[in-house]
Amino acid sequence: MKQCREQAFLLRLVPYKDHDLIAHFLGQTSGLLGAVLYRARGGKEGFSYQPGDKLELDYLSQEGSDLVRVNSFSPLALIRPHDFTYPRFLCHSFLVDLVTRISVPGQASPGLFGLMERMGTWAWPPQEELRFVLWALDRIGQETGYPVDPKVCAQCGKATVKPGETEWVVRKETYELEEPGLVCALCLGHPGSWSGAEVKALALSQSEAFLDQKQPIPVPLMAQLCLKLSRRLLVALELAPKSLGLFERLLLG
């Protein structure tokens, strides 16, 4: 067996037998990790951490085994669930669920690990919870091979922005979000469901300043984008997270 130590985010806890838990972690170097935590339910020595907490794990791994044996763990950065707004709780649950389902054992993912770090440190201002989700969905799309480039039609390559403009001015065109990306109405042969305002908002959400709230986007517009991007990802990846129902109710108002 191999002795390992690494930083990891707790992703999921599942009750196992009478007193144990099965835990899933996102390791910084090992990707998705599974472990049985014995006698972790209840009692003075119960496991009290929450999905989203960052821990340092000492564990033993054995080649060919799906589970590692955790010897010890210590907290590095803990979330504060009692401070969550209800929308933040739904957003947090959905994103952690999504990261859990796309993480791969034995495969490090700096992008997903960085997303989890940012999720724990971002301020989550009230009424702006979807700002982080929109930013995160773009990163997850890039990580899983389903990025969306709002600057060009994915089929014909025609720019969505008018040439010669100093600011982002989208053409008077509609688009549809297909598997390869945004496709213009000319290529579709019919009007698309994406307006120019949505394309512009998506472009703004991909900027570095977006999480600093320097790019104002109305909350209803962010909700529309989150709904469309998340549905595309879930269909492409064939996923149906348990948290999806409540998350979509939040988006639909």
C-alpha angles and dihedrals in degrees: 000000000000123000112223138179124188146140115264141173119230108236108171143001123203123186112244125190116323104313108010139088134209108220129195120203136183104227120205092230104014103048116212114016128187125198140170110230106204120216089000097134117087129335129082093296096048121139104258102178126116133220105274095038116128115225139173110235130203108195147151120236128195124201112251095020122116092208134059126211111239113212098178143345135196131193120254103168125359129197120227106227093180088065093054121113113223092253090051090051091053093046093046092049093049095048094046089048090051094048090049092054097047098042115105127215113247094010119105116219113194089180095057093040090052090048091054090049092051091047090058096046102039114105095233096210113206115266089018100077093113090059090073093043092053091050091046095049089056090052092047090050090054092046094052098042097259105105122160119219107200093189100071142027106259091220108041099018094231113154117251090210123075112252117250095024118131092205131046104277112167119214118252090261137114126227142197126217106234129171093273093045139267113355121194124235092249091061092041094051090225138055116288128225094237116090126207089253091058092049090050092048091050090052091050091050090059094059122103091240095057097092089047087064091242091127109064114211122168113250094237089055092049089050091053092050093046090051094050096043095045093048091050092050095046093049093046093047094038093233131149108183116199089232093058098092097057092039092055091047087057091051094047091050 
